Amino acid sequence: MHLRQPAFRFDAVFQGPLARPLTMDPHMQTRFSVIFAALLLIAGCGEAPNRKATFPVKGKITVDGQAPGAAIRVECVPVAGLDTKDPTVSGTECDPEGNFEISTYQQGDGVPPGDYVLTFTWQEFNMMQRQYTGKDKLNGRYSDPKSPTAQKVSVKEGTPTDLGVIALTTK
């Protein structure tokens, strides 16, 4: 059986005065491996040194007494203001049934202890722009942390927080 030669030869691209096989003597290979392993250890795969402890916060959103059927963005705004030394951003989106678990560092890990105001926005997700756009279906009534309709939450150290059902309205 005769095999055809490919129309494009990769080895032809690497011809020239600098083209040579990449080889390493065993001692150099050992040094390279040790240096690479040390760099991996320094970079680490663990948590950031300033990572704050977080505690689970979950709840359920209804809109006009019904499940929203689409994602509503939930954000935690610290009452004391942003920690400028070790700032964190905590938030999530609810599922179509309205269930949510707030995240800070990774999905569902929770929120650092403290007092927060929750904000809610309900917009369409624009796949092309990869962001939420358009009018807030909640008419902005829950997007301002200083609003009288703002939902307050206190997260205690060592204790999961269940917010229960948060009833929002479009009217």
Phi and psi in degrees as a GROMACS rama.xvg file:
@    title "Ramachandran Plot"
@    xaxis  label "Phi"
@    yaxis  label "Psi"
@TYPE xy
-102.391  124.737  HIS-2
-93.9166  138.16  LEU-3
-76.103  146.42  ARG-4
-76.4833  139.492  GLN-5
-64.5558  150.962  PRO-6
-67.9827  -27.96  ALA-7
-120.916  126.887  PHE-8
-107.552  120.403  ARG-9
-65.6025  -34.2349  PHE-10
-66.443  -22.0904  ASP-11
-69.6822  -27.7812  ALA-12
-68.331  -32.3329  VAL-13
-98.0031  24.2439  PHE-14
-90.3012  150.189  GLN-15
144.639  -177.456  GLY-16
-65.6416  -26.1834  PRO-17
-97.3283  -2.44572  LEU-18
-76.4832  119.196  ALA-19
-158.485  154.661  ARG-20
-64.6832  144.461  PRO-21
-85.3423  111.805  LEU-22
-129.644  155.71  THR-23
-139.499  135.532  MET-24
-69.3338  157.504  ASP-25
-57.4727  -36.5532  PRO-26
-67.7812  -41.9027  HIS-27
-65.3793  -39.6529  MET-28
-63.2966  -40.4886  GLN-29
-64.2562  -45.7959  THR-30
-60.1357  -45.2053  ARG-31
-59.9206  -43.652  PHE-32
-63.1612  -42.2175  SER-33
-64.9987  -44.5988  VAL-34
-62.7488  -43.2152  ILE-35
-63.0814  -43.2997  PHE-36
-63.3072  -40.3191  ALA-37
-63.84  -40.9818  ALA-38
-63.1453  -39.2074  LEU-39
-63.5761  -41.258  LEU-40
-65.7643  -40.2898  LEU-41
-65.2043  -46.2131  ILE-42
-65.1681  -41.1305  ALA-43
67.0497  161.284  GLY-44
-118.809  6.17753  CYS-45
-83.1988  -166.104  GLY-46
-78.9142  156.783  GLU-47
-66.9377  145.958  ALA-48
-63.6977  -27.2706  PRO-49
-98.5319  17.313  ASN-50
-69.9453  127.348  ARG-51
-82.7212  152.178  LYS-52
-67.3912  140.667  ALA-53
-123.754  155.187  THR-54
-133.831  138.192  PHE-55
-57.1572  137.133  PRO-56
-133.166  122.33  VAL-57
-136.598  164.565  LYS-58
-173.015  -172.635  GLY-59
-140.416  136.194  LYS-60
-106.423  135.759  ILE-61
-121.338  150.029  THR-62
-123.661  119.149  VAL-63
53.0276  39.1233  ASP-64
80.3871  2.46744  GLY-65
-122.62  159.605  GLN-66
-63.7755  142.767  ALA-67
-67.2185  -29.0504  PRO-68
78.5191  -7.2821  GLY-69
-152.702  167.392  ALA-70
-68.155  133.32  ALA-71
-115.359  129.996  ILE-72
-78.8016  131.091  ARG-73
-117.887  126.57  VAL-74
-127.598  141.92  GLU-75
-97.942  122.356  CYS-76
-110.4  118.664  VAL-77
-63.406  131.391  PRO-78
-63.2759  -37.8891  VAL-79
-77.3474  -2.22414  ALA-80
92.6476  171.25  GLY-81
-69.1884  133.344  LEU-82
-73.0748  108.376  ASP-83
-75.2515  -21.0323  THR-84
-76.6341  -50.0054  LYS-85
-131.87  73.3598  ASP-86
-68.3023  146.085  PRO-87
-133.402  155.566  THR-88
-126.3  123.149  VAL-89
-119.418  135.353  SER-90
-178.745  -179.618  GLY-91
-170.234  -174.66  THR-92
-129.111  145.712  GLU-93
-81.6163  160.187  CYS-94
-83.0028  175.436  ASP-95
-58.2057  -24.1421  PRO-96
-84.7049  -8.48746  GLU-97
99.7327  -3.04846  GLY-98
-74.9401  142.264  ASN-99
-148.821  154.828  PHE-100
-133.503  121.751  GLU-101
-77.9455  143.029  ILE-102
-122.884  149.032  SER-103
-120.028  -55.5826  THR-104
-105.152  -38.2421  TYR-105
-145.641  163.756  GLN-106
-54.1961  122.354  GLN-107
74.1276  11.3193  GLY-108
-75.2502  -18.8895  ASP-109
107.309  -157.385  GLY-110
-134.608  143.97  VAL-111
-61.9568  151.743  PRO-112
-57.9371  145.112  PRO-113
150.332  -179.365  GLY-114
-101.666  134.939  ASP-115
-135.285  160.179  TYR-116
-116.178  132.647  VAL-117
-91.9805  136.392  LEU-118
-114.544  150.066  THR-119
-131.782  130.127  PHE-120
-132.785  142.54  THR-121
-129.349  96.1859  TRP-122
-126.77  168.019  GLN-123
-79.368  142.342  GLU-124
-88.9052  121.748  PHE-125
-90.6334  108.383  ASN-126
-62.685  -36.3272  MET-127
-68.0045  -41.473  MET-128
-90.1013  -11.4798  GLN-129
55.7958  44.778  ARG-130
-157.526  165.411  GLN-131
-82.3201  135.322  TYR-132
-139.44  168.559  THR-133
89.6153  -175.333  GLY-134
-71.0988  140.083  LYS-135
-72.6017  120.101  ASP-136
-67.8071  -13.2338  LYS-137
-94.0525  8.94873  LEU-138
58.323  29.2248  ASN-139
72.156  4.20063  GLY-140
-71.1638  -17.1073  ARG-141
-119.575  9.70793  TYR-142
-92.2775  -12.561  SER-143
-102.209  118.463  ASP-144
-64.4203  -15.8496  PRO-145
-92.8716  0.676321  LYS-146
-68.2884  147.267  SER-147
-65.4364  -17.5  PRO-148
-89.3008  2.824  THR-149
-63.0441  138.962  ALA-150
-91.4079  119.836  GLN-151
-95.2499  144.759  LYS-152
-143.239  141.415  VAL-153
-117.526  121.241  SER-154
-101.025  120.583  VAL-155
-97.5122  143.997  LYS-156
-63.7621  130.721  GLU-157
82.0325  1.13103  GLY-158
-125.31  124.243  THR-159
-67.7244  147.888  PRO-160
-115.59  121.954  THR-161
-108.952  114  ASP-162
-81.414  -6.82405  LEU-163
68.0858  -147.244  GLY-164
-93.4892  128.038  VAL-165
-105.404  112.359  ILE-166
-91.9539  113.049  ALA-167
-105.508  157.788  LEU-168
-131.383  154.045  THR-169
-94.3855  -6.02794  THR-170
